[in-house]
């Protein structure tokens, strides 16, 4: 006779390895969103208040754009890994 797995609270708890990985991916995605938002805000403050030489305006302005690629990739990993969205 084949035994079927039982649905217990332990299998679906937050401490299970699957949930732990989802939590890490979600926190990493949230952290990169905050890093991107902070870099965007700081670059605007630095440029508007002219705290750097004018020759550095473009690199500072484009830095958040470069980070946004990585931020969207982290969100993509979060989106793919979350069971509720599947």
DRENTORKOL-3810 file (N, C-alpha, C; in nm, 4 decimals):
REM DRENTORKOL-3810
@n.u->0.0835; n.v->-0.1156; n.w->0.0000; ca.u->0.0000; ca.v->0.0000; ca.w->0.0000; c.u->0.0902; c.v->0.1249; c.w->0.0000
@n.u->0.0544; n.v->0.2201; n.w->-0.0829; ca.u->0.1326; ca.v->0.3422; ca.w->-0.0960; c.u->0.0849; c.v->0.4454; c.w->0.0063
@n.u->0.1806; n.v->0.4988; n.w->0.0793; ca.u->0.1457; ca.v->0.5964; ca.w->0.1818; c.u->0.1519; c.v->0.7374; c.w->0.1234
@n.u->0.0481; n.v->0.8140; n.w->0.1453; ca.u->0.0456; ca.v->0.9509; ca.w->0.0944; c.u->0.0956; c.v->1.0461; c.w->0.2018
@n.u->0.1660; n.v->1.1500; n.w->0.1593; ca.u->0.2136; ca.v->1.2453; ca.w->0.2605; c.u->0.0979; c.v->1.3209; c.w->0.3233
@n.u->0.1127; n.v->1.3480; n.w->0.4494; ca.u->0.0087; ca.v->1.4191; ca.w->0.5233; c.u->0.0395; c.v->1.5682; c.w->0.5215
@n.u->-0.0624; n.v->1.6492; n.w->0.5080; ca.u->-0.0467; ca.v->1.7942; ca.w->0.5173; c.u->-0.0461; c.v->1.8327; c.w->0.6636
@n.u->0.0686; n.v->1.8631; n.w->0.7124; ca.u->0.0792; ca.v->1.9057; ca.w->0.8516; c.u->0.1198; c.v->2.0508; c.w->0.8557
@n.u->0.1048; n.v->2.1083; n.w->0.9699; ca.u->0.1423; ca.v->2.2487; ca.w->0.9872; c.u->0.2930; c.v->2.2648; c.w->0.9728
@n.u->0.3695; n.v->2.1604; n.w->1.0063; ca.u->0.5147; ca.v->2.1687; ca.w->0.9966; c.u->0.5613; c.v->2.1797; c.w->0.8513
@n.u->0.4929; n.v->2.1114; n.w->0.7594; ca.u->0.5321; ca.v->2.1142; ca.w->0.6187; c.u->0.5164; c.v->2.2524; c.w->0.5585
@n.u->0.4196; n.v->2.3286; n.w->0.6058; ca.u->0.3902; ca.v->2.4591; ca.w->0.5485; c.u->0.4264; c.v->2.5736; c.w->0.6425
@n.u->0.5119; n.v->2.5444; n.w->0.7366; ca.u->0.5473; ca.v->2.6493; ca.w->0.8321; c.u->0.6509; c.v->2.7434; c.w->0.7722
@n.u->0.6675; n.v->2.8550; n.w->0.8362; ca.u->0.7640; ca.v->2.9551; ca.w->0.7899; c.u->0.9066; c.v->2.9072; c.w->0.8104
@n.u->0.9263; n.v->2.8055; n.w->0.8903; ca.u->1.0613; ca.v->2.7568; ca.w->0.9151; c.u->1.1054; c.v->2.6508; c.w->0.8149
@n.u->1.0182; n.v->2.6086; n.w->0.7260; ca.u->1.0572; ca.v->2.5080; ca.w->0.6281; c.u->1.1593; c.v->2.5676; c.w->0.5320
@n.u->1.2457; n.v->2.4854; n.w->0.4733; ca.u->1.3501; ca.v->2.5373; ca.w->0.3841; c.u->1.2945; c.v->2.6145; c.w->0.2651
@n.u->1.1815; n.v->2.5701; n.w->0.2112; ca.u->1.1224; ca.v->2.6387; ca.w->0.0957; c.u->1.0788; c.v->2.7795; c.w->0.1343
@n.u->1.0128; n.v->2.7921; n.w->0.2478; ca.u->0.9675; ca.v->2.9235; ca.w->0.2939; c.u->1.0864; c.v->3.0119; c.w->0.3284
@n.u->1.1898; n.v->2.9518; n.w->0.3826; ca.u->1.3080; ca.v->3.0288; ca.w->0.4182; c.u->1.3724; c.v->3.0896; c.w->0.2942
@n.u->1.3806; n.v->3.0126; n.w->0.1862; ca.u->1.4379; ca.v->3.0634; ca.w->0.0623; c.u->1.3503; c.v->3.1746; c.w->0.0044
@n.u->1.2181; n.v->3.1575; n.w->0.0073; ca.u->1.1266; ca.v->3.2615; ca.w->-0.0413; c.u->1.1429; c.v->3.3893; c.w->0.0389
@n.u->1.1590; n.v->3.3745; n.w->0.1703; ca.u->1.1751; ca.v->3.4910; ca.w->0.2558; c.u->1.3046; c.v->3.5643; c.w->0.2234
@n.u->1.4121; n.v->3.4896; n.w->0.2027; ca.u->1.5405; ca.v->3.5519; ca.w->0.1682; c.u->1.5318; c.v->3.6260; c.w->0.0358
@n.u->1.4666; n.v->3.5655; n.w->-0.0623; ca.u->1.4531; ca.v->3.6301; ca.w->-0.1939; c.u->1.3668; c.v->3.7545; c.w->-0.1817
@n.u->1.2598; n.v->3.7471; n.w->-0.1038; ca.u->1.1721; ca.v->3.8633; ca.w->-0.0849; c.u->1.2452; c.v->3.9766; c.w->-0.0140
@n.u->1.3222; n.v->3.9440; n.w->0.0886; ca.u->1.3971; ca.v->4.0468; ca.w->0.1600; c.u->1.5063; c.v->4.1075; c.w->0.0728
@n.u->1.5703; n.v->4.0249; n.w->-0.0092; ca.u->1.6733; ca.v->4.0759; ca.w->-0.1006; c.u->1.6112; c.v->4.1698; c.w->-0.2026
@n.u->1.4955; n.v->4.1337; n.w->-0.2532; ca.u->1.4257; ca.v->4.2197; ca.w->-0.3489; c.u->1.3863; c.v->4.3522; c.w->-0.2849
@n.u->1.3336; n.v->4.3468; n.w->-0.1645; ca.u->1.2957; ca.v->4.4694; ca.w->-0.0934; c.u->1.4171; c.v->4.5556; c.w->-0.0624
@n.u->1.5269; n.v->4.4923; n.w->-0.0245; ca.u->1.6490; ca.v->4.5672; ca.w->0.0059; c.u->1.7008; c.v->4.6391; c.w->-0.1180
@n.u->1.7001; n.v->4.5718; n.w->-0.2328; ca.u->1.7484; ca.v->4.6371; ca.w->-0.3547; c.u->1.6560; c.v->4.7489; c.w->-0.3985
@n.u->1.5274; n.v->4.7355; n.w->-0.3744; ca.u->1.4349; ca.v->4.8465; ca.w->-0.4044; c.u->1.4666; c.v->4.9680; c.w->-0.3178
@n.u->1.4953; n.v->4.9435; n.w->-0.1901; ca.u->1.5313; ca.v->5.0537; ca.w->-0.1010; c.u->1.6654; c.v->5.1158; c.w->-0.1387
@n.u->1.7612; n.v->5.0331; n.w->-0.1771; ca.u->1.8915; ca.v->5.0843; ca.w->-0.2209; c.u->1.8743; c.v->5.1702; c.w->-0.3454
@n.u->1.7935; n.v->5.1234; n.w->-0.4392; ca.u->1.7704; ca.v->5.2012; ca.w->-0.5617; c.u->1.7019; c.v->5.3339; c.w->-0.5305
@n.u->1.5980; n.v->5.3305; n.w->-0.4481; ca.u->1.5256; ca.v->5.4538; ca.w->-0.4136; c.u->1.6167; c.v->5.5523; c.w->-0.3406
@n.u->1.7012; n.v->5.5008; n.w->-0.2526; ca.u->1.7952; ca.v->5.5859; ca.w->-0.1810; c.u->1.8966; c.v->5.6482; c.w->-0.2762
@n.u->1.9487; n.v->5.5684; n.w->-0.3690; ca.u->2.0464; ca.v->5.6222; ca.w->-0.4646; c.u->1.9821; c.v->5.7266; c.w->-0.5556
@n.u->1.8580; n.v->5.7056; n.w->-0.5948; ca.u->1.7879; ca.v->5.8039; ca.w->-0.6775; c.u->1.7686; c.v->5.9348; c.w->-0.6013
@n.u->1.7258; n.v->5.9233; n.w->-0.4769; ca.u->1.7048; ca.v->6.0423; ca.w->-0.3945; c.u->1.8360; c.v->6.1171; c.w->-0.3708
@n.u->1.9408; n.v->6.0440; n.w->-0.3361; ca.u->2.0696; ca.v->6.1086; ca.w->-0.3108; c.u->2.1270; c.v->6.1736; c.w->-0.4366
@n.u->2.1121; n.v->6.1078; n.w->-0.5499; ca.u->2.1648; ca.v->6.1680; ca.w->-0.6728; c.u->2.0902; c.v->6.2967; c.w->-0.7070
@n.u->1.9599; n.v->6.2984; n.w->-0.6851; ca.u->1.8841; ca.v->6.4217; ca.w->-0.7101; c.u->1.9253; c.v->6.5327; c.w->-0.6142
@n.u->1.9429; n.v->6.4998; n.w->-0.4879; ca.u->1.9838; ca.v->6.6004; ca.w->-0.3896; c.u->2.1215; c.v->6.6570; c.w->-0.4250
@n.u->2.2138; n.v->6.5680; n.w->-0.4609; ca.u->2.3499; ca.v->6.6112; ca.w->-0.4934; c.u->2.3503; c.v->6.7000; c.w->-0.6172
@n.u->2.2728; n.v->6.6646; n.w->-0.7180; ca.u->2.2711; ca.v->6.7421; ca.w->-0.8418; c.u->2.1984; c.v->6.8753; c.w->-0.8227
@n.u->2.0840; n.v->6.8733; n.w->-0.7581; ca.u->2.0064; ca.v->6.9967; ca.w->-0.7400; c.u->2.0830; c.v->7.0980; c.w->-0.6548
@n.u->2.1476; n.v->7.0500; n.w->-0.5494; ca.u->2.2229; ca.v->7.1394; ca.w->-0.4617; c.u->2.3647; c.v->7.1658; c.w->-0.5113
@n.u->2.4014; n.v->7.1092; n.w->-0.6249; ca.u->2.5324; ca.v->7.1263; ca.w->-0.6877; c.u->2.6461; c.v->7.1007; c.w->-0.5887
@n.u->2.6410; n.v->6.9839; n.w->-0.5262; ca.u->2.7432; ca.v->6.9450; ca.w->-0.4296; c.u->2.8638; c.v->6.8783; c.w->-0.4946
@n.u->2.8553; n.v->6.8551; n.w->-0.6239; ca.u->2.9651; ca.v->6.7925; ca.w->-0.6987; c.u->2.9965; c.v->6.8786; c.w->-0.8204
@n.u->3.1127; n.v->6.8586; n.w->-0.8805; ca.u->3.1438; ca.v->6.9349; ca.w->-1.0021; c.u->3.0463; c.v->6.9019; c.w->-1.1150
@n.u->3.0251; n.v->6.9965; n.w->-1.2022; ca.u->2.9284; ca.v->6.9799; ca.w->-1.3104; c.u->2.9647; c.v->6.8647; c.w->-1.4042
@n.u->3.0915; n.v->6.8331; n.w->-1.4151; ca.u->3.1327; ca.v->6.7232; ca.w->-1.5026; c.u->3.0871; c.v->6.5868; c.w->-1.4511
@n.u->3.0506; n.v->6.5776; n.w->-1.3246; ca.u->3.0054; ca.v->6.4500; ca.w->-1.2670; c.u->2.8544; c.v->6.4369; c.w->-1.2611
@n.u->2.7793; n.v->6.5343; n.w->-1.3135; ca.u->2.6333; ca.v->6.5280; ca.w->-1.3071; c.u->2.5783; c.v->6.4044; c.w->-1.3782
@n.u->2.6251; n.v->6.3785; n.w->-1.4999; ca.u->2.5709; ca.v->6.2652; ca.w->-1.5756; c.u->2.6007; c.v->6.1301; c.w->-1.5115
@n.u->2.7253; n.v->6.1039; n.w->-1.4683; ca.u->2.7474; ca.v->5.9742; ca.w->-1.4014; c.u->2.6624; c.v->5.9559; c.w->-1.2757
@n.u->2.6480; n.v->6.0635; n.w->-1.1986; ca.u->2.5669; ca.v->6.0543; ca.w->-1.0763; c.u->2.4197; c.v->6.0354; c.w->-1.1122
@n.u->2.3736; n.v->6.1018; n.w->-1.2165; ca.u->2.2338; ca.v->6.0883; ca.w->-1.2579; c.u->2.2046; c.v->5.9502; c.w->-1.3149
@n.u->2.3018; n.v->5.8894; n.w->-1.3804; ca.u->2.2803; ca.v->5.7589; ca.w->-1.4430; c.u->2.3066; c.v->5.6413; c.w->-1.3492
@n.u->2.3659; n.v->5.6659; n.w->-1.2353; ca.u->2.3928; ca.v->5.5575; ca.w->-1.1404; c.u->2.2652; c.v->5.4843; c.w->-1.0973
@n.u->2.1566; n.v->5.5546; n.w->-1.0613; ca.u->2.0330; ca.v->5.4827; ca.w->-1.0265; c.u->1.9752; c.v->5.4039; c.w->-1.1449
@n.u->1.9963; n.v->5.4517; n.w->-1.2656; ca.u->1.9473; ca.v->5.3774; ca.w->-1.3829; c.u->2.0218; c.v->5.2450; c.w->-1.3959
@n.u->2.1511; n.v->5.2473; n.w->-1.3677; ca.u->2.2285; ca.v->5.1231; ca.w->-1.3718; c.u->2.1831; c.v->5.0270; c.w->-1.2627
@n.u->2.1541; n.v->5.0807; n.w->-1.1460; ca.u->2.1052; ca.v->4.9960; ca.w->-1.0362; c.u->1.9665; c.v->4.9401; c.w->-1.0639
@n.u->1.8872; n.v->5.0110; n.w->-1.1417; ca.u->1.7501; ca.v->4.9662; ca.w->-1.1669; c.u->1.7467; c.v->4.8341; c.w->-1.2425
@n.u->1.8468; n.v->4.8088; n.w->-1.3262; ca.u->1.8528; ca.v->4.6812; ca.w->-1.3982; c.u->1.8637; c.v->4.5665; c.w->-1.2974
@n.u->1.9542; n.v->4.5798; n.w->-1.2009; ca.u->1.9718; ca.v->4.4764; ca.w->-1.0993; c.u->1.8486; c.v->4.4671; c.w->-1.0093
@n.u->1.7871; n.v->4.5821; n.w->-0.9778; ca.u->1.6682; ca.v->4.5820; ca.w->-0.8934; c.u->1.5545; c.v->4.5053; c.w->-0.9609
@n.u->1.5327; n.v->4.5299; n.w->-1.0899; ca.u->1.4264; ca.v->4.4587; ca.w->-1.1602; c.u->1.4563; c.v->4.3098; c.w->-1.1722
@n.u->1.5844; n.v->4.2735; n.w->-1.1855; ca.u->1.6205; ca.v->4.1324; ca.w->-1.1891; c.u->1.5889; c.v->4.0668; c.w->-1.0545
@n.u->1.6189; n.v->4.1347; n.w->-0.9443; ca.u->1.5874; ca.v->4.0806; ca.w->-0.8121; c.u->1.4364; c.v->4.0676; c.w->-0.7933
@n.u->1.3603; n.v->4.1646; n.w->-0.8423; ca.u->1.2147; ca.v->4.1546; ca.w->-0.8326; c.u->1.1637; c.v->4.0390; c.w->-0.9190
@n.u->1.2249; n.v->4.0189; n.w->-1.0356; ca.u->1.1866; ca.v->3.9065; ca.w->-1.1212; c.u->1.2080; c.v->3.7739; c.w->-1.0474
@n.u->1.3219; n.v->3.7588; n.w->-0.9799; ca.u->1.3473; ca.v->3.6369; ca.w->-0.9030; c.u->1.2435; c.v->3.6202; c.w->-0.7933
@n.u->1.2058; n.v->3.7289; n.w->-0.7289; ca.u->1.1018; ca.v->3.7240; ca.w->-0.6260; c.u->0.9688; c.v->3.6820; c.w->-0.6870
@n.u->0.9331; n.v->3.7426; n.w->-0.7983; ca.u->0.8049; ca.v->3.7155; ca.w->-0.8631; c.u->0.7947; c.v->3.5703; c.w->-0.9088
@n.u->0.9017; n.v->3.5183; n.w->-0.9640; ca.u->0.9017; ca.v->3.3798; ca.w->-1.0111; c.u->0.8943; c.v->3.2814; c.w->-0.8948
@n.u->0.9561; n.v->3.3157; n.w->-0.7836; ca.u->0.9633; ca.v->3.2231; ca.w->-0.6724; c.u->0.8451; c.v->3.2222; c.w->-0.5779
@n.u->0.7564; n.v->3.3173; n.w->-0.5890; ca.u->0.6446; ca.v->3.3244; ca.w->-0.4960; c.u->0.5302; c.v->3.2368; c.w->-0.5457
@n.u->0.4862; n.v->3.1465; n.w->-0.4619; ca.u->0.3820; ca.v->3.0512; ca.w->-0.5005; c.u->0.2481; c.v->3.1178; c.w->-0.5243
@n.u->0.2187; n.v->3.2231; n.w->-0.4525; ca.u->0.0875; ca.v->3.2850; ca.w->-0.4630; c.u->0.0632; c.v->3.3486; c.w->-0.6008
@n.u->0.1706; n.v->3.3885; n.w->-0.6689; ca.u->0.1564; ca.v->3.4516; ca.w->-0.7995; c.u->0.1503; c.v->3.3497; c.w->-0.9130
@n.u->0.1888; n.v->3.2262; n.w->-0.8854; ca.u->0.1961; ca.v->3.1231; ca.w->-0.9904; c.u->0.0566; c.v->3.0754; c.w->-1.0296
END
